[in-house]
Amino acid sequence: MSELLGLYVDHQMTSPSAMAQHSAKIKPIANDLARRGVLLVATCLRVEVYGEERALRNIDSTIFSDVSCRRIEGAAAVAQRLAEIASGAHSQILGEAYISDQLAKAIERLDPNLPVFQIVRLAIDIGRASRERQRFIASFDYDQIVRDIITDRFQDGELPDRLYMIGAGMLGRELIRSGVGERFRSTVVITRNPKNLRKRLRPWPDIEVSLMRPAEIGSVREPRSIVVIATADVNIEYQAVLDNAILRLQPRTVVDLSSIPVLPNFAVKKLKYVTMYDDEFLRFISQNNKKIAPKLPLLCADIEETLLAAKITRT
């Protein structure tokens, strides 16, 4: 077995918006890389590849041609980095809960017999466990930020109407499960494939939502409704459909959790529109990080000690 390597660039090395654009460009080659024994971790805030040295030869010219990347060498260094990612230590929202699930989803493409698969699986488990032990848990994760924005929009006892969740992926489903729609008369999930979403929701029979296709929303104006966009899978045609539907709906606010904002500038001018790059959102992130950052050294030390106990040592 040749040495395990990692190459990465993340939001701490460039701007979050530039990182999101680069990640979107690289994501389509994940399956091809997996067939070559290479793990691609492409989220809105990072593009990282891991594998044996021979599998990663010349890959930097393909994935990192437009950006500078960093290199880490050896199983222990790779495991430490990935466990820290799984714990939320390298997230824009420190301690956020969704990244470990994204890592787990990413390794599904790999042959489970590969050494890199086994190292990443161990790193995910260690990162999750260390996060819990050290209570490295975001006080303002995505669900809490959305809740606080909703609270700000409906004050003095005003009752909200409907919550529209655009996106049936992991983030959208987890936001619904967290109860962000509990103040609303009802929650509507906007999806292009209602049949597929019904299958995904079967394990959670207690979740009460209505399903609509994008073109079905906005038949009447709903100024006491909120729209949350929780999908990155938006092509030009789908963007146009959403744009027209939301403009017809005229909700109180649109909260866009997409790494690349969905609505074009001309639509934004007609709506109250909050993205992850706006001051309102960034204030919540800053408040969370200021509170949790002092725990970072203890978290990283915990991860390193656990890796040592698992005999994943630095050479």
C-alpha positions as CSV (number, residue, x, y, z in Angstrom):
1,M,0.0,0.0,0.0
2,S,1.4,3.4,-0.9
3,E,1.1,6.3,1.5
4,L,-2.2,8.1,2.0
5,L,-2.3,11.7,0.9
6,G,-4.7,14.6,1.1
7,L,-5.0,17.7,-1.0
8,Y,-7.4,20.5,0.0
9,V,-8.6,24.0,-0.3
10,D,-11.3,25.5,2.0
11,H,-13.0,28.7,2.9
12,Q,-10.2,29.7,5.2
13,M,-7.9,29.9,2.2
14,T,-10.2,31.9,0.0
15,S,-13.6,33.6,0.2
16,P,-16.6,31.4,1.0
17,S,-18.4,32.5,-2.3
18,A,-15.3,31.7,-4.4
19,M,-15.1,28.3,-2.6
20,A,-18.7,27.6,-3.4
21,Q,-18.3,28.3,-7.1
22,H,-15.2,26.1,-7.3
23,S,-16.9,23.3,-5.4
24,A,-19.9,23.4,-7.7
25,K,-17.5,23.0,-10.7
26,I,-15.8,20.0,-9.2
27,K,-18.7,18.0,-7.8
28,P,-19.7,16.3,-11.1
29,I,-16.5,14.3,-11.3
30,A,-17.0,12.6,-7.9
31,N,-18.0,9.3,-9.3
32,D,-15.0,9.2,-11.8
33,L,-12.6,9.9,-8.9
34,A,-14.2,7.2,-6.8
35,R,-13.6,4.6,-9.5
36,R,-9.9,5.6,-9.3
37,G,-9.9,5.1,-5.5
38,V,-10.0,8.8,-4.7
39,L,-12.4,10.3,-2.2
40,L,-13.8,13.8,-3.1
41,V,-15.1,15.9,-0.3
42,A,-16.8,18.8,-2.1
43,T,-19.1,20.9,0.1
44,C,-20.0,24.6,-0.2
45,L,-16.9,25.5,1.9
46,R,-14.2,23.0,0.7
47,V,-12.8,20.8,-2.1
48,E,-10.6,18.0,-0.7
49,V,-9.3,14.7,-2.2
50,Y,-7.9,11.8,-0.3
51,G,-6.4,8.5,-1.5
52,E,-3.2,6.5,-2.0
53,E,-0.3,8.4,-3.5
54,R,-0.5,6.6,-6.8
55,A,-4.2,7.4,-7.2
56,L,-3.6,11.1,-6.6
57,R,-0.8,11.6,-9.1
58,N,-1.4,14.6,-11.3
59,I,-4.8,15.2,-9.8
60,D,-3.9,18.6,-8.5
61,S,-3.7,19.9,-12.1
62,T,-7.3,18.7,-12.7
63,I,-9.0,19.9,-9.5
64,F,-6.7,22.7,-8.2
65,S,-5.6,24.3,-11.4
66,D,-7.3,27.6,-10.5
67,V,-6.6,27.6,-6.8
68,S,-3.7,26.9,-4.4
69,C,-4.1,23.8,-2.4
70,R,-2.4,22.3,0.7
71,R,-1.0,18.8,1.1
72,I,-1.1,16.4,4.0
73,E,0.7,13.1,4.2
74,G,0.2,9.9,6.0
75,A,-2.8,8.0,7.5
76,A,-2.6,9.8,10.9
77,A,-2.6,13.3,9.3
78,V,-5.4,12.4,7.0
79,A,-7.5,10.9,9.8
80,Q,-6.9,13.9,12.0
81,R,-8.0,16.4,9.3
82,L,-11.1,14.4,8.4
83,A,-12.1,13.8,12.1
84,E,-11.7,17.5,12.7
85,I,-13.9,18.2,9.7
86,A,-16.5,15.7,10.9
87,S,-16.6,17.4,14.3
88,G,-17.4,20.8,12.8
89,A,-13.9,22.3,13.7
90,H,-13.3,23.5,10.1
91,S,-16.9,24.7,9.3
92,Q,-17.9,28.3,8.8
93,I,-20.4,27.7,11.6
94,L,-18.2,26.0,14.2
95,G,-19.7,22.9,15.7
96,E,-22.4,22.5,13.0
97,A,-24.1,19.1,12.8
98,Y,-24.5,18.5,9.0
99,I,-20.9,18.1,7.9
100,S,-20.4,14.6,9.3
101,D,-23.4,13.4,7.4
102,Q,-21.9,15.0,4.2
103,L,-18.7,13.0,4.8
104,A,-20.6,9.8,5.3
105,K,-22.5,10.4,2.1
106,A,-19.3,11.1,0.2
107,I,-17.7,7.8,1.0
108,E,-20.7,5.8,-0.3
109,R,-19.1,6.1,-3.7
110,L,-15.9,4.3,-2.6
111,D,-15.0,0.7,-2.5
112,P,-15.2,-0.2,1.2
113,N,-12.1,-2.4,0.9
114,L,-9.9,0.6,0.1
115,P,-7.6,1.8,3.0
116,V,-8.9,5.4,2.5
117,F,-12.5,4.2,3.1
118,Q,-11.5,2.6,6.3
119,I,-9.6,5.6,7.5
120,V,-12.4,8.0,6.7
121,R,-15.0,5.8,8.3
122,L,-12.9,5.8,11.5
123,A,-12.3,9.5,11.3
124,I,-16.1,10.3,11.0
125,D,-16.8,8.2,14.1
126,I,-14.0,9.8,16.1
127,G,-15.0,13.3,15.0
128,R,-18.6,12.8,16.0
129,A,-17.7,11.3,19.4
130,S,-15.2,14.0,20.2
131,R,-17.8,16.7,19.3
132,E,-20.2,15.2,21.8
133,R,-17.6,14.7,24.5
134,Q,-16.3,18.2,24.3
135,R,-19.8,19.7,23.7
136,F,-18.5,21.3,20.6
137,I,-22.0,22.0,19.4
138,A,-23.2,25.1,17.6
139,S,-25.6,27.2,19.5
140,F,-26.5,28.9,16.2
141,D,-26.7,26.0,13.7
142,Y,-28.7,26.5,10.5
143,D,-32.0,25.5,12.1
144,Q,-31.6,28.0,15.0
145,I,-30.6,30.8,12.6
146,V,-33.7,30.2,10.5
147,R,-35.8,30.2,13.7
148,D,-34.3,33.5,14.9
149,I,-34.9,35.1,11.5
150,I,-38.6,33.9,11.6
151,T,-39.0,35.3,15.1
152,D,-37.6,38.7,14.0
153,R,-40.2,38.8,11.1
154,F,-43.2,37.9,13.3
155,Q,-43.3,40.0,16.4
156,D,-46.0,41.2,18.8
157,G,-48.0,38.0,18.5
158,E,-48.4,38.1,14.7
159,L,-49.1,34.6,13.5
160,P,-47.2,33.3,10.4
161,D,-49.1,31.6,7.6
162,R,-47.1,28.9,5.8
163,L,-43.5,27.8,5.7
164,Y,-42.3,26.9,2.2
165,M,-39.2,24.6,2.2
166,I,-37.6,24.5,-1.3
167,G,-35.4,21.4,-1.4
168,A,-35.9,17.8,-0.4
169,G,-32.3,17.0,0.3
170,M,-30.5,16.3,3.6
171,L,-30.5,20.0,4.8
172,G,-34.2,20.6,3.9
173,R,-35.4,17.4,5.6
174,E,-33.3,18.0,8.8
175,L,-34.6,21.6,9.0
176,I,-38.1,20.2,8.9
177,R,-37.3,17.5,11.5
178,S,-35.9,20.2,13.8
179,G,-39.3,21.9,14.0
180,V,-38.5,25.2,12.2
181,G,-42.1,25.1,10.9
182,E,-43.8,24.7,14.3
183,R,-45.1,28.3,14.5
184,F,-46.7,28.1,11.0
185,R,-50.2,27.0,10.0
186,S,-48.6,24.4,7.8
187,T,-45.3,23.5,6.1
188,V,-45.0,22.9,2.4
189,V,-42.1,21.2,0.8
190,I,-41.4,22.2,-2.8
191,T,-39.9,19.4,-4.8
192,R,-39.7,18.4,-8.5
193,N,-40.2,14.7,-7.5
194,P,-43.0,14.3,-4.9
195,K,-43.0,10.5,-5.3
196,N,-39.4,10.3,-4.4
197,L,-39.7,12.6,-1.4
198,R,-42.6,10.6,0.0
199,K,-40.3,7.6,0.1
200,R,-37.7,9.6,1.9
201,L,-40.2,10.8,4.5
202,R,-41.5,7.3,5.3
203,P,-39.1,6.8,8.3
204,W,-40.6,9.9,9.9
205,P,-44.4,9.4,10.0
206,D,-44.7,12.1,12.7
207,I,-43.6,14.9,10.2
208,E,-46.7,16.6,8.7
209,V,-45.9,18.4,5.5
210,S,-47.7,19.0,2.2
211,L,-45.8,18.5,-1.1
212,M,-46.0,20.8,-4.1
213,R,-44.2,21.1,-7.4
214,P,-42.5,24.5,-8.0
215,A,-45.0,25.7,-10.5
216,E,-47.9,25.2,-8.1
217,I,-46.9,27.8,-5.6
218,G,-47.8,31.5,-5.8
219,S,-51.4,31.2,-7.0
220,V,-52.2,33.9,-4.4
221,R,-50.0,36.3,-2.5
222,E,-49.0,35.2,1.0
223,P,-47.3,38.1,2.8
224,R,-47.3,36.2,6.1
225,S,-45.4,33.2,4.7
226,I,-41.6,32.5,4.7
227,V,-39.6,30.7,2.0
228,V,-36.5,28.8,2.9
229,I,-34.3,27.6,0.0
230,A,-32.3,24.6,1.1
231,T,-31.0,23.1,-2.2
232,A,-28.0,23.5,-4.4
233,D,-29.4,21.5,-7.3
234,V,-30.7,24.5,-9.3
235,N,-30.2,24.7,-13.1
236,I,-31.2,27.7,-15.2
237,E,-34.6,26.4,-16.0
238,Y,-35.4,25.5,-12.4
239,Q,-34.1,28.9,-11.3
240,A,-36.6,30.6,-13.6
241,V,-39.5,28.6,-12.3
242,L,-38.6,29.3,-8.7
243,D,-38.1,33.0,-9.5
244,N,-41.5,33.4,-11.0
245,A,-43.3,31.4,-8.3
246,I,-41.7,33.3,-5.4
247,L,-42.4,36.6,-7.0
248,R,-46.0,35.6,-7.3
249,L,-46.1,34.5,-3.7
250,Q,-44.5,37.7,-2.3
251,P,-43.6,36.1,1.1
252,R,-42.5,38.1,4.1
253,T,-38.9,36.9,3.7
254,V,-36.8,34.4,1.6
255,V,-34.0,32.8,3.5
256,D,-31.6,31.3,1.0
257,L,-29.2,28.6,2.5
258,S,-27.7,27.8,-0.9
259,S,-23.9,28.3,-1.2
260,I,-24.6,30.0,-4.5
261,P,-27.7,32.2,-4.1
262,V,-30.6,31.0,-6.2
263,L,-32.5,34.2,-7.0
264,P,-31.1,36.7,-9.6
265,N,-30.5,40.3,-8.7
266,F,-33.6,41.7,-10.4
267,A,-35.8,39.4,-8.3
268,V,-34.0,40.1,-5.1
269,K,-34.8,43.8,-5.4
270,K,-38.5,43.0,-5.2
271,L,-38.2,40.7,-2.1
272,K,-36.8,40.7,1.4
273,Y,-34.0,38.2,0.7
274,V,-31.4,36.8,3.2
275,T,-28.4,34.7,2.1
276,M,-25.6,33.2,4.0
277,Y,-23.4,36.1,2.9
278,D,-25.6,38.8,4.3
279,D,-24.8,40.7,7.5
280,E,-27.9,39.4,9.3
281,F,-26.8,35.8,8.8
282,L,-23.1,36.5,9.4
283,R,-23.9,38.1,12.8
284,F,-25.4,34.8,14.0
285,I,-22.3,32.9,12.8
286,S,-20.0,35.3,14.5
287,Q,-21.9,35.1,17.8
288,N,-21.8,31.3,17.6
289,N,-18.1,31.1,16.8
290,K,-17.1,33.6,19.5
291,K,-18.8,31.4,22.1
292,I,-17.4,28.0,20.9
293,A,-13.9,28.8,19.5
294,P,-12.2,28.5,23.0
295,K,-13.1,24.8,22.9
296,L,-11.2,24.1,19.7
297,P,-7.8,23.2,21.2
298,L,-9.5,20.7,23.6
299,L,-11.5,19.2,20.7
300,C,-8.4,18.7,18.5
301,A,-6.4,17.2,21.4
302,D,-9.3,14.8,22.1
303,I,-9.3,13.7,18.5
304,E,-5.6,13.2,18.4
305,E,-5.6,11.2,21.6
306,T,-8.4,9.0,20.3
307,L,-6.5,8.3,17.1
308,L,-3.4,7.4,19.1
309,A,-5.6,4.9,21.1
310,A,-6.8,3.5,17.8
311,K,-3.1,3.1,16.8
312,I,-3.4,5.7,14.0
313,T,0.0,7.3,14.7
314,R,2.1,9.9,13.1
315,T,5.3,8.6,11.5
